[in-house]
Amino acid sequence: MWTATETVDPKPICLIVAACKHMGIGKGGDLPWHLPNEFNYFIDKITSITTAGKKNLLVSGRKSYEPFPKSCMPLPNCYIAVLSRTLNSVPKHAHYLCRDLPSAIKLASTPPLSKEIETIWIIGGVETYIEAMKHPWCELLYLTEIMAEFDCDTFFPEFDRKVYKLVDEFPGVPTGIQEEEGIKYKFHVFKRDATLKN
Ligand SMILES: NC(=O)c1ccc[n+]([C@@H]2O[C@H](COP(=O)([O-])OP(=O)(O)OC[C@H]3O[C@@H](n4cnc5c(N)ncnc54)[C@H](OP(=O)(O)O)[C@@H]3O)[C@@H](O)[C@H]2O)c1
């Protein structure tokens, strides 16, 4: 039960996603492409902290977490919260099981975890992205534009580009067209216009 006396320490919420033409993000429960350098960029962003000793809380829907390569675990500087209404135990290598996104955000922003958490990273899937973008603490959307068409069954939602505005250059984000495996892609960052309501 939420009480008025509870200490809330708001945390920045960031989304990260890679999407191909028509905003496809997934196929058959996995990524439609194999782009190791793009994946390393994703890992680099979600594990980066600016203050030593801090950690990020990664929030993932159950289906996005299932194919996550376990060879990357444990991820440095991270706790992982998996969202599920059906699971009864915390999945392997994750730290928390949450029944909904507000519970995960509350976990990160109230004691005891709030002392440790720097950023809440939303790593998918669709329902979590949609809900997180409406949250007032949501600041940044890291979107890799995969400049190719892949057969997809999961799509990143439409979002209001007057609210989330494309940033020309962003620290730590390479500019220009990248290429690997014969596929071109670009890293983008959209920043929420704090003066607008979503
Ligand atoms: N390209 C990218 O950057 C990227 C990023 C992420 C994912 N993906 C891809 O997208 C696909 C998976 O995404 P998806 O949207 O289908 O599934 P998802 O959101 O990852 O997982 C759906 C499941 O997560 C749980 N869940 C999600 N939102 C919840 C909420 N708000 N509260 C409680 N539980 C919640 C539910 O689990 P229960 O059924 O257990 O209740 C739901 O059935 C995969 O193909 C994946 O590879 C791509």
Ligand as a Chemical Component Dictionary entry (heavy atoms), coordinates in Angstrom:
data_LIG
# 
_chem_comp.id                   LIG 
_chem_comp.type                 NON-POLYMER 
_chem_comp.pdbx_formal_charge   0 
_chem_comp.three_letter_code    LIG 
# 
loop_
_chem_comp_atom.comp_id 
_chem_comp_atom.atom_id 
_chem_comp_atom.alt_atom_id 
_chem_comp_atom.type_symbol 
_chem_comp_atom.charge 
_chem_comp_atom.model_Cartn_x 
_chem_comp_atom.model_Cartn_y 
_chem_comp_atom.model_Cartn_z 
_chem_comp_atom.pdbx_ordinal 
LIG N1  N1  N 0  14.635 -5.245  -31.453 1  
LIG C1  C1  C 0  14.651 -4.990  -30.167 2  
LIG O1  O1  O 0  15.328 -4.067  -29.714 3  
LIG C2  C2  C 0  13.810 -5.827  -29.229 4  
LIG C3  C3  C 0  13.715 -5.486  -27.889 5  
LIG C4  C4  C 0  12.910 -6.263  -27.058 6  
LIG C5  C5  C 0  12.234 -7.360  -27.593 7  
LIG N2  N2  N 1  12.362 -7.643  -28.901 8  
LIG C6  C6  C 0  11.634 -8.774  -29.486 9  
LIG O2  O2  O 0  10.254 -8.610  -29.209 10 
LIG C7  C7  C 0  9.665  -9.881  -28.980 11 
LIG C8  C8  C 0  9.098  -9.944  -27.565 12 
LIG O3  O3  O 0  8.303  -8.809  -27.301 13 
LIG P1  P1  P 0  6.740  -8.943  -26.917 14 
LIG O4  O4  O 0  6.185  -7.574  -26.896 15 
LIG O5  O5  O -1 6.127  -9.975  -27.791 16 
LIG O6  O6  O 0  6.782  -9.599  -25.486 17 
LIG P2  P2  P 0  7.262  -9.051  -24.042 18 
LIG O7  O7  O 0  6.592  -7.782  -23.724 19 
LIG O8  O8  O 0  8.727  -9.120  -23.937 20 
LIG O9  O9  O 0  6.693  -10.207 -23.144 21 
LIG C9  C9  C 0  5.300  -10.339 -23.026 22 
LIG C10 C10 C 0  5.039  -10.973 -21.694 23 
LIG O10 O10 O 0  5.697  -10.229 -20.669 24 
LIG C11 C11 C 0  4.820  -10.026 -19.576 25 
LIG N3  N3  N 0  4.473  -8.619  -19.534 26 
LIG C12 C12 C 0  4.708  -7.685  -20.500 27 
LIG N4  N4  N 0  4.292  -6.484  -20.090 28 
LIG C13 C13 C 0  3.805  -6.656  -18.846 29 
LIG C14 C14 C 0  3.251  -5.786  -17.889 30 
LIG N5  N5  N 0  3.100  -4.475  -18.130 31 
LIG N6  N6  N 0  2.846  -6.295  -16.701 32 
LIG C15 C15 C 0  3.009  -7.604  -16.428 33 
LIG N7  N7  N 0  3.542  -8.489  -17.301 34 
LIG C16 C16 C 0  3.924  -8.016  -18.482 35 
LIG C17 C17 C 0  3.646  -10.953 -19.823 36 
LIG O11 O11 O 0  4.123  -12.204 -19.346 37 
LIG P3  P3  P 0  3.150  -13.370 -18.840 38 
LIG O12 O12 O 0  2.522  -13.936 -20.091 39 
LIG O13 O13 O 0  4.053  -14.321 -18.150 40 
LIG O14 O14 O 0  2.142  -12.720 -17.932 41 
LIG C18 C18 C 0  3.563  -10.961 -21.340 42 
LIG O15 O15 O 0  2.913  -12.096 -21.888 43 
LIG C19 C19 C 0  10.759 -10.902 -29.210 44 
LIG O16 O16 O 0  10.739 -11.304 -30.558 45 
LIG C20 C20 C 0  11.993 -10.112 -28.910 46 
LIG O17 O17 O 0  13.161 -10.659 -29.527 47 
LIG C21 C21 C 0  13.138 -6.907  -29.736 48 
# 
loop_
_chem_comp_bond.comp_id 
_chem_comp_bond.atom_id_1 
_chem_comp_bond.atom_id_2 
_chem_comp_bond.value_order 
_chem_comp_bond.pdbx_ordinal 
LIG N1  C1  SING 1  
LIG C1  O1  DOUB 2  
LIG C1  C2  SING 3  
LIG C2  C3  SING 4  
LIG C2  C21 DOUB 5  
LIG C3  C4  DOUB 6  
LIG C4  C5  SING 7  
LIG C5  N2  DOUB 8  
LIG N2  C6  SING 9  
LIG N2  C21 SING 10 
LIG C6  O2  SING 11 
LIG C6  C20 SING 12 
LIG O2  C7  SING 13 
LIG C7  C8  SING 14 
LIG C7  C19 SING 15 
LIG C8  O3  SING 16 
LIG O3  P1  SING 17 
LIG P1  O4  DOUB 18 
LIG P1  O5  SING 19 
LIG P1  O6  SING 20 
LIG O6  P2  SING 21 
LIG P2  O7  DOUB 22 
LIG P2  O8  SING 23 
LIG P2  O9  SING 24 
LIG O9  C9  SING 25 
LIG C9  C10 SING 26 
LIG C10 O10 SING 27 
LIG C10 C18 SING 28 
LIG O10 C11 SING 29 
LIG C11 N3  SING 30 
LIG C11 C17 SING 31 
LIG N3  C12 SING 32 
LIG N3  C16 SING 33 
LIG C12 N4  DOUB 34 
LIG N4  C13 SING 35 
LIG C13 C14 SING 36 
LIG C13 C16 DOUB 37 
LIG C14 N5  SING 38 
LIG C14 N6  DOUB 39 
LIG N6  C15 SING 40 
LIG C15 N7  DOUB 41 
LIG N7  C16 SING 42 
LIG C17 O11 SING 43 
LIG C17 C18 SING 44 
LIG O11 P3  SING 45 
LIG P3  O12 DOUB 46 
LIG P3  O13 SING 47 
LIG P3  O14 SING 48 
LIG C18 O15 SING 49 
LIG C19 O16 SING 50 
LIG C19 C20 SING 51 
LIG C20 O17 SING 52 
# 
